Amino acid sequence: MSDDVETMVEERLSVFDDEPDLNDWVEVMCGAAMAVLGIFHLIQPGELVNPDVMRWFAAAVVAAGAIWAGHGLKDMAVKEIRRSIAILEMAEVDEGLDHGLIRDVLLNPKAYSDFLMESYAAAWEDGVITEEELEELRSFQEMLGITDEDAAKMNLDAAMESASKDGEITSKEEETLKMVAKAANKDGDSVVKDAKKKAKKGK
């Protein structure tokens, strides 16, 4: 890759400020260490506390460690995919249409849809989606050839998941869901009702 293209890729990625960093590696390493520690105590519960209690505790530690490490790996994978997209976009500018990418999107539509869905979910993690995040997601949508209708549905699904994950739908979240539902041509009241059902199930 030429220095000019590499510079352009870095400029695109600076918008995301999203290169794999120390935090991701800490999540992976700490999660793996927790899982190993939990597995050890599953096999050797010791005599400090009741062995059955220790095994239950160790199983919980294994699960928490696996989730933590998985989250770090997921973040790193998403960031690498973003880098690949930026590189492919630069190649498209330099060399015209990337027919290989078009063919890959046509042959594997679900994989690219899943990536966009994960990006919406990541954007809604803090319960709010900003204009900058929406603009970034629209650029992904355009590059992946996903329709506005499908993207709006993904956005709504991610918003519902974010609002219901704590087992409660606040009045502010209801307003947000109705607004997102309107953009997806869905009935806001029905969406809020479904989100409340989902929240109750998640308790």
N, C-alpha and C positions, 0 to 999 in steps of 0.2 A: 504494500500500500504506500503511495507517495506521501511525502511530508505534508503537502497541501490538503490531501484528502483526510489524513489523520487529524490535521488541525481543524478542519470543518466538522469532523465527527466529534471531536472534543468540545467544540462550540455548541453543537446540538445537545450533547449530554450535559453541558453546564446548565442548560435550562432545567433539566430534571434534578440536578445536583444529587445524582442517584447511583454513583459508582459503588460496587461492592466495597464495604469499608470494614473497619475494625469491629464495629458493633455486630455485623453479620457473623464474622468469624467467632466473636465471643459467644454469641447465641449458639452456634453450632458446637463449639468446644465444650461449653458449660452444659449444654443439653446432653451431649454424648457422655460427659463425665457423670452426670446425674443418672443416666440410664445404666451405665456400667456399675455404679455404686448400688443402684436398686437391684440389679440382677445378682450382684454378689450377696446381698442380704436376703434375697429370695432363696438362694442356695444355702447360705450360712447365716441363719437368723440370729445366731448367738444366744446368750443367756441373760442379757441385760434386761430385756422385757419378755413377756410371753411370746414364744416363737410364732404363733398364729397372728398375733397383733403386728409383730415385726414384718411378717410376710405381706400382710395387707398394706402396711406403710410402704414397704419396698416396692410393691406393685404400683402404688400411686406415684412414687418417685420415678419409676421407669416410664410411666405414662407421661408425666410432666416433662421429663427430660427429652423424650421422643418428640413431644409437641414443640418444645422450645427449639430443639435442633432442626426439626422440620420447618419451622417458621423462618429460621435463619437461611436454610437452604432455598426455601421458596423465594425469599427476598433477593437472594443472590441470582437465582435463575431468571427472575423477572427483569432484574437490572441488566443481565447479560443479553436477554432477548431484546431489550430496548436498545442496547448498543448495536446488536446485529441489525435491527431495523434502521438505525441511523446510518450504518455503513451501507446497507442495501439502498437506502434512499440516495446517498451520495453517488453510488455506482449508477443509479438510474439517471441522475443528473448528468454524469460524465459520459455514459455510454448508451443512453436511450432506455427504452423499456427493458426491464429485467424479465424476460419471458420465463426463466426458470422459477422466479418467485411467483409469477402469475399462475404457472402450472401447479406449483406446490399449494397455493391457496385453493385452487379449484379441486385438487385431489384430497386435500385435508382441511375442509372448511371447519370441522368441529374443533380441531386443535387451535386454529386462529380465533374462533369464537370464544373458546375457553380462556385464551389469553386475555382477550378484551374484557371478559366477565371478571376475571381475577383482578384486572386493573381497576375496574369500577369498584369492586369490593375493597381493594386497598385504599381507594380514594375516599370511601365512605367509612373507613375504620374509626375515624374520630367523630363520626356522626354528622359531619358537614362536608359538602363538596364545594370547592371554590371555583371561580370562573377560570382561574389558571389551570386547575385540574381538568375541568370540562374541556378546555381548549386542547389540552394534551390528549385527552381521550378521543376527541373528534379527529385529531390528526392520526391516531392509531386506526380509528374506524375507516377513515378515507384510504389509508395505506393498505388495509386488509380487505377493502371492498365490501364492508358490512353496511347494510341499509340503515337509514335513519330509524325506521320502525323497529328493527331488531336491536339497535343500540339503545333506543329509548326503553325497550322492555328490559334489557340488561341493567340499565341504570335503575329502573324501578325495583327489580329483583334485589339488587345490591342494597338499595335504600331500605327496603323492607327487612332484609337480613340484619342490617346495622341497627335499625330501630327496635327490633324484637329480641336482640341477643341478650339484653339484660332482664328480660321477662316482663317488661312494662313499656307501654307506649304513652309518652307524655303529650301534652297539648301542643307543644312546639313540634314534636315529631309528627303528630297528626297533620299539622299545617304543611310541613315539608313533604310528607307522603302524598297529600292531595295535590300539591304543586307538581311533583314528579309524575304522578298519575295522569294529570291533565296533559303533560307533554307526551305521554305514551298513549293518549286517547283512551284512558281507562277511567272508570267511575271512582272518584276519590273516596267516597264513603265505603264502597265495597272493598277497596284496597286497604283502608284503615281497619275495617272489620277483619279482613284476612290476616293483617299484621298482628292484631290483638290475639287472634286464635293461635297464631304461630308463637307469639310471646308466651302465652299460657302453657303451651306444650313444652316450651324450652325451660320452664321453671324447674 
